């Protein structure tokens, strides 16, 4: 009967997670919110569908262990390199200041020092899952604030480890600042060093032997054994299970098999982590929220304001622009997944009361719900506040130009490249090769130093800022490429550029499908969406492989671009598409080469008379790498040249035979 009851409880928990997770997914909200609310609905404060809460919590502990194990496997210092300063120093400062503010506030609220420190630890953490999902949906993962947020979140996740180490000492005020705290940290360091050293020696050999069996079940069992076994040893030494699991993950990350292990463990992690969030949701008391609504709302607002202000201030200290700093601050303004873990452990160890625990959970749910809206509001809010001194240029980082090949005042007929990422670099190489003057604007100081060393005019600055664009001499520019790393920056740069020079030809990169029309409406002359362009190339190759004539492939590719990629939308009707390329009918346009020994060698187009002899028209001639469109009749054709011709399939076939060398 007990086994049946447990099975029934698990079925109810998973059903609640599935249903509410699906609802919030359809609402384009994080599914973790659905899990929490699902737990609230079926829990002891809701419909009371679950009878054995203790057993569910036991399963939830497995979720915490697997979460920490996966975090250890995924951890890489390489993720911190691009933003290591703000991540390591700024992230550490944000955590310490948050803990300090919470500790001071807790004394005013009558809480103990240990409870205040733990409260600060919980508030200092943000949600990697929610922020990462929002950045991906908004196409901002490679933006300046996106990279900084990821670095800060990695440091916050790593901070969970020392938080768990010191937590047992927080219940006793005498241990907080004494030797017991130092002893706990030293013991954790020794354990970490021993496990990593032994694991580096033994684990690769173990996994290599298991991998040779080519049995996936044994491979997964070995990985889970390392995870749980290390967690048990950690617990025996008086440390937490989660710490042992994290250290096991670090050991695994150094193995050649780490990617496969992570791929095998992730489904288990997601399953048990779901149980954890549902079980946490069961502890949220709707009656508590109703009776303490001002406290919950006030605490949530305080969290948002404190973390947003700290994130903004730290970003400005590290000389990020006002808009980027605001995006970083609002991105951090919520509690995270591990805040729930710390809250639950703190209540179990008697560090925080049941009321404070309920207040933290309720407020955390509110801040997570607000996160997508807050991150979306960053740009509109910046546009309203940008004239304030707080959002101006950071001292010592005013827009400045490094011009080597010519004075800035002499730069005319140039192409302005906003953003020196992969796209900007490729375009730069081609333009430099053809000796076309360019002017690069970017915020990557390393890239600018490299450009300066190559005598390429460049300038440090945020190209979305109109004051920066004024230095690019846009009224005298020939064209502009907007290839910034996030959609908001692209839109602002385009809007400001058109305001400075309405006649400027601007090409823009669209990060998301919905950005294409927005950029065209802002005045872009050409918009490129990389994913759609890749689709066009795959379509072109596939149709060519299937034997479709080149003129049909060309026509379809042309249609896709002229119709702003709407062919990829479900409502697109291809019968409504009419353009000039269709006027070609069955005619084809292609390049043909003039081989050595061809009878047409050293003859002019007038003498050859291809139109009269074959019916084929010559559109262009390529000689020594240079293309001459609409060539003159006296143009002489030589071996090695290429002709761009248009004609029917049989006419082109006859031309090919005519060009063949004499035998």
N, C-alpha and C positions, 0 to 999 in steps of 0.2 A: 504493500500500500504506500509506504514511504517513497519507494522508487517511482511508483506511478505518479505520486503527488509532485515529486521533483521534476519529472518529465513534463507534467502539465504546466508547472510554473515556468520552465524554460520555454515551452511552446508559447505561453502567453507573453513572456518578455520579448521573444523574437518577433511575434506577431505585432506587438505594439511598436517595436523599433522599425519593422518593415512598413507598416501603415503610415505612421507619423513621419518617418524618414522620406517616404515617397511623396507625401503631401508637401513637405517643406522643399523637396527637390523641385516639384512642379511650381512652387511659388518662387523658385530661384533663390532660396535661402539655404544656409548651411544645414546639412542633414543632422549634424550633431544637436541642433536645437530640437529637431524632431525626436531624437532619442531621449533628450532630457524631459520634454513634455510628455512623451510616451510613458516614461517612468512615473511622472507625476499623475497621469491618468489612471494607471493600473496599480499604483502603490497604496500604502496604508492610509494616505491622506486623500486618496481618490476613490476609485471603485473597489479597491481591496481585492483585486483578482489574484494577487500573489500572497500565498500563506507563509512560505518559508523564506523570508527575506535574508536570513543569515546564510543560507546555502548559496543564494544568488550572489551575495557579497563575496563569498569565497571564490566563486567563478570570476567575479569582477577583479579580484586580486591578481588572477592570472592575466587579465587584461593589462593591469599596471606593469607587471613583470615583462610581458611581451612588448609593451610600448617602450619601455626603457631599453630593452634588448635591441629593438629595431632602431632606436635613436643612436645607440652605440655603433651599430653596423653602418648606418648612414652618415655618421659624423666624419667630416673631412675638413682639415685646416685650409685646404685649397679654396673652399667656399668663402673663407674670410679674407683671402688675399686682396681682392679688389677694393674692399672697404674695411681693411683690418683696423685702421685707426679708430673710426667711429664705432666699429663693432666691439673691439676689445676695450678701449678706453671709455668711449661714450656709453657702451652697454653696461660696463661695470659701474660707471658713475650713476647711470639711471637707476640701477638696482639698489646701490647703497643709499642714494638720496631718498628713494621711495621707502626703503626700510626705516631710515632715520625719521622721515616725516610721519610715517605710521606709528613708530614707537613713541614720538612726542605726543601725537594726537591721542594715542591710547591712554596715556597717563591722564590727559584731560578728561577722558571718558570713563576713567575709573578702572581700566583694564590693567593687568599685570604686564611687566616688561616682556616676559616670554610670549604672552598673547600678542602684544604689540609687534614684536619682531616677526612672529609667524604671519601676522596680518600683513606686514610690509612685504614679506617674501611672496605671499599669494598675490598681492596687488602688483608687484613688480613684474610678474609674468604676463605675457600676451599670448594670443592664440595663433600659433604657427599655421594651423589648419585653416582657420577662417581668413587670415590675412593673405596667405598664399593663394587660396581659392579666389578671393576677390581680385587680387593682382592679375591672376591668369585670365579671369573673365573680362577684365578691363584692358588687357593687353599691355600691362605696365610692369611686367616682371623684369624687363631689361632697362627700365627707366632709372634715373638717378635715385629717386626715393624708393623704388622697388628693390634695387640692389642693397641700399642701406638698411631697409627693413629686414631683408633676409639675413644679413649679417648680425643685426641686433637680436633677431629671434633665435638664431643659432646660439648666441652667447646666453640668452635667457634660458633656453632649454638645457644648456650645460650647467647653469647655476642651480638647477633642480638637485643635482648630485650633492653639493655641499649643504644645501638646505636640508636634505634628508639625513645627512650625517649628523648635523648639529641639533636636529629636532628633538631627540630624546632628552637633551639637556635643558630645553626651554621650559619644561614644567617645574624646574627647581631654580629659583632666582640665584642661589649661591653658585650654581654650575655655569651660568650663562657667560660670565666674564672670568671664570677661574680655570684651574688646570683640567677639570673634566672635559671642557670644550676643546682645549688644545690636544688633550689625549685622544679624544674621539677623532679629530682631524688627522692626527699623526697615525692612528691605527688604520684609518681609511686609506691614507697615503701608502703605508706599508703593504696593506692588502692589495691595493691597486698595483703597486710595483711588482709584488710577488706573482699575482695572477697574470699580469701582462707578460712578465719574463717567462714564466713557465708555459703560458699559453702560446707564446711565440715559438717555443721549442717543440711543444707536444701537439698543439692543435693542428698545424698544417699536416703533420705526419698522420694523425688520426683521420682527417678528412680525405687525405690522399688515398689512404687504404680503403676507406668506405666508398670513395668515388670510383675506384677500380672495379667494384662489384657491379656498377651501373644499375644499382637498385635504388630508385627514388625514395622508397619508404625508409630504407636504412639511412640514406643521406639525411632525410628530414629528422629521423629519430636522433641521429648523432648531434645535429644542430640544437634540437630542443633539449637534449641531455646536457650539453654544455651550458645552455642558458639557465635551466632550472638547477643543475648541479652547482654552478657558481653562486646562484642566488641562495641556495641552502647553506653553503659554506659561509657566505657573507652573514647570514642570519645567525649562524652558530658563533660567529665572532662578535656578536652584539651589534652588527650593522644591519641595515635594512635589506630586504629581499630585492627591492628595486635597484639599489646600488650595485649589488652583485650581478644583476641582469645587465645593467649598463656596462659594467666592466667586461662582462662576457662578450657583449656586442663589440666593444673596442678591440678585443682579441680577434674576434671573427673578421673585423674590417680589414685586418692586415693579411688575411688569407687570400689566395688566388680564387677561392670558391665563394667569396663574400657575396657576389652579385646573385649567384644561384641560391645561396642560403637565404638572403633577404627576400628573393622572389617566392621561395617556398614558405617562409614564415609569415609574410604579409597577410595572407588570407586568415591564418589563425589569429594574428594580432588584431585584425579588423573585427573578427567575430567576438573575441573576448573583450576588446575595447568597447564594442557596442554594449555588451553586458555591463561594463563598468559605468558607462554614461547613463544607461537606463536605470541601473541601481542607484546612481547618484540622483537622478530625477525623482526617484521614489521618496527621497528624503526632503524634497521641496514641498513645503506645506502651504497650500493656497490660502488657508485661513490665516497663517502668519503674515503672508503678503497683504491680505485684505486689512488686517488689524494694524499692521505696521507700514502701510503704504508710504507715508511721508518719510519714514526712516529708509525704506528700500530705495525710493526715488532719490532722496538726498545723498545716500551712500553711492549710488550708481553715478549720479552727476559729479560727485566729488572725485570718483575714480577717473571718469572721462576727462575732467578738467585738469587734474593733477598729472595724469600720464601724457595728455596732449601737450600741456605746457612744458613738461620735462623733455619730451621728445623734440619739440620745436626748439627749445633753448639749447639742448645739446647739439642738434644739427646746425644751428647758427654758430655755435662755438667752433664747430669744425668747418665753418665757412661754406655751408650749403646755402643756396639762394632761398629767399623767403618762401617761394612757392614749393620748392622741394622740401624745406623744413616743415612746412605746414602739412604736407602729405605724410611725412614721417611721423609727426606728432599725432595726427588723427588715426594713422595706421596702428599705433601702439595703444590706443585708448580703449582697451577692453581687458578682461581677465582671460586666462588661457586654459587649455586642457589640464595642464599640470597644477593649476590653481585648485581644481577640484580634488586632485590627488592629495595635495598638501592639506587641504581643508579636512578631508576625511581622516587622514592620518592624525592631524592635530586634535580632532574631536575624540578619536579612539584613545589617544594618549592623555586626554584630559587637559590639554593646553588651552583650548577654546571651549566656550560654553555652547550648549545646544542652540541658544538664541543667536549668538554670533555666527555659528555655523550656518543657520538658516538665512541670516542676513547676507552672508557672503554668497551663498548659492543663488539666492533670489537676485541679488544685484549683478552677479556674474552673468546670469541669463539675460538680463536687460542690456548689459553692455555688449554682449555678443550679438544680440538682435540689432543693435544700433550700428554695428561696425560697417556693413556695406553702405549704409546711408551716409555715415560720416566720411568714409573714404571718397564717395562720389561727390560730397559737398566741398572737397578740398579746393578745387579750382574755382568754383563760383565764389567761395568765401575769400580766396586770395584776390580775385578781381575787385572785390569790395574793399579789401584792406590794404592793397598794394601800395597806396600812397602814404601809408603810415610809416614813420621812421623805422619801426621795428622790422618792416618787411623790405627795407631798402638794401642796397649793396653793403656787404660786410666790409668793414674797414680793412684796407690792404688788399682787397680783391675787386677793385674796380675793373671794368672792361678795359682790356689793353690789347694792343696788336703787336705781333712780332712779324715784321716785314723784312725779307732779306733780298729778294730779287729786284725790288723796286720800292720807291717810297709809296706809302699808302695814298698820298694825294695824287699819284700818277696812275692809279689802278683804274682802268676803264675796259669796257667790253669783256668783263670777267664773269665767271660762273661762281655764284656763292653756294657753298656746300654746308648745310646746317646738319651737323652730326657726322662724326668720323668713325662710325661703326663699319660693319662689313660692307654694306651697300655704299656708303660714302667713300670708303677706301678703294673699292673697285672702280667707281666712277672717276675718282681722283687719278688713278693710274692711267686710265684711257685718255683723260683730258691732258695730263702732263705729257703723255707720249705724243699727242698731236699739237703740243705747244700752245694750248689754249689757257689763258690766265685764269687762275682759280683763287678763291679766298675761302678758307675753312674756319668755321666757328664750332667749338666743342668745349666740353668741360673736363676732358681728360688731359691733364697736364703732361703726362708721359707722351701721348700721341702728338701734342703740340710741340714738344721739344724735338721729336723726331722730324716733324714737318719743317720746323725752323732750321734744323741741321741740313735739310735738303733744299733750303732757300725757297720754300713754298710759303706764301703769305698766309698767316693764320692768326686767330684771336681767341683768347680765353673768354668764355661767357655763355650764358644761357640764351640760345637763339630764340626762345619764346619771348624774351624781354625786348620791348621796342627800343629801349635805350641802347642795348647791345647791337641791334640791327642797324641803328643809325650810323655805326662805325663801318658798316660793310659797303657803303657807297652804292646803295641799291638803285638810285636814279640813273647811275651810269653802268649798271650791270646788264649783261646780255640775258642771263637766266639765273634761276635759283632752284636748288634741289633741297627739299625738306626731308631728311632721313633721320629724324630724331627717334629716340628709343621708346617713346610712349605717345599714345594718340592725342592726349591733351596738349602736350608740347607742340606736336605737329600742327594742330589746329590754331594755337595761339601764334606760332611763328608765321603761318600762312596769312592769318588775318592781319597781323602787324606789318608784314612785308607788303601786302596789297595796299595797306593804308599809306605806306611810304612811297610806293610806286605802283599805281593801279595798272599800268601797262606792262609790268614785269611778267615774263613768262615763268611760271612756277610749276615744277613737278613735285609731287608729294607722294610719300609712301603711306598707304593705309594699313594699319595693324589688324583691323577687324573688318568683316564685310559691311557692317553698319557705318563704318567711317568713310566709305567711298563717296556716297552722296553728300555727306557733310562737308568733305573737303572740296568737292566740286562746287557746292553752294557757296563756300567761302572764297571761291575764285581760282581754284587750281586749274591749270590748263591741261594737265595730265595726271591721273592718279593710278598708281600701281599697287596691287595687293599681292604680296608674294605667294600666298597659298593658291590663289586663283591662277597666277601666272604659271606656277608649277603644274596645276591641273591642265592648263592649256597645252603645255609641253608634253605631258603624258598623253593627252588626247591626240595631239598631233602625231606622236610616235606610234600610238596604237592604231590610228586610222591608216597611217602609212604602211604599217606592218600588215594590215588586213587588205591592202591593195587599193585603197581609195585614191583617186587621182589627186594630184597636188593642188589643182585649182579649187577643189571642194574643201580640202583641208585649209587652204589659205582663206577661203571665203568664210568658213566657220570660225577660224581664229579671229578674223577681222570683225565679225559680228559680235563675238564675245566682248571684245575690247570696246567697240563703239557703243554697245548697249550697257556698258559699265558692269559687266559680269552678271547681268540679270539672268543669263541662260542657266546659272547654277541655282536659281530660285525655283520653288515648286510651281509658282503661278505663271511661269514664263510660257508664252505661246510662240513657237518658232515660225508659224505661218504669218505672223504679223511683222516679221523682220524683212525690210527691204533696204538695200544699200547699193552703192555704185559697183561693188565687186560682183554682184549678181549679173550686171550687164555683160560680163565676160561670157556668160553662158558656159559652153563646154571648152572655151579657150583656156590654155594653160600659159603661165608665165614661169620661165626657168632660165638658168644660166647654162650656156654651152661653151666648151673650150675649143680653141683653135689648136690642133695638134701639129707637131713637126711633120713636114711633108704634105700638109694640106694644100689642095689646089687653090684655096682662097688666100694663102699666105702672100703678103706684100701687095695686096689689092685694096682699092678703096671701096667704100660701101656703094658708091655710085656704079663702079665697074662690076661689083658682085651682083647687085640688083636682087637681093634676097626676096623682096616683096614680089617681084615679077616672076622669079624662078621657082619659089617655094610657097609664096603666100604668107610667109612669116615676117613680122615686123620687128625691127631692132629698137629697143627702148634705151639701152645704155651699153657702153663699152668699158671694160676694165683693162687697163694697161699699166704694168709696173706698180700695181697696188692702188692706182688712182682710178676712180670711177667717173666717167664723163656721161651724164644723162643727156638724152635727146641728141645724139651725136650728129655732126655735120656730114653731109654726103661725101665730102672729100676725105673723111677720116680713113686712114690706112690701117688695115688689119694685119697683125703679125702673129707668128706662132707664139703661143704662150698667153695670148690675150683671151678674154672671155667676153661673150656677148649675152646681154639680157634680152631674151626674145619672147614674143607672144604669138601663139598660133594654136591650131587644132592639133590633136594627137598625131594624125597622119602627116600633117605638114612638118611637125617637129621631127618625126621619124625620117622623113625624106631629107631634112636639113642635116641630120646626123650622118646619113650616108654620104651626102655631098661634102661634108667636112672631112671625111675619112681620108687618110694619106693615099696617094696614088701608088699602085702596085706595079 
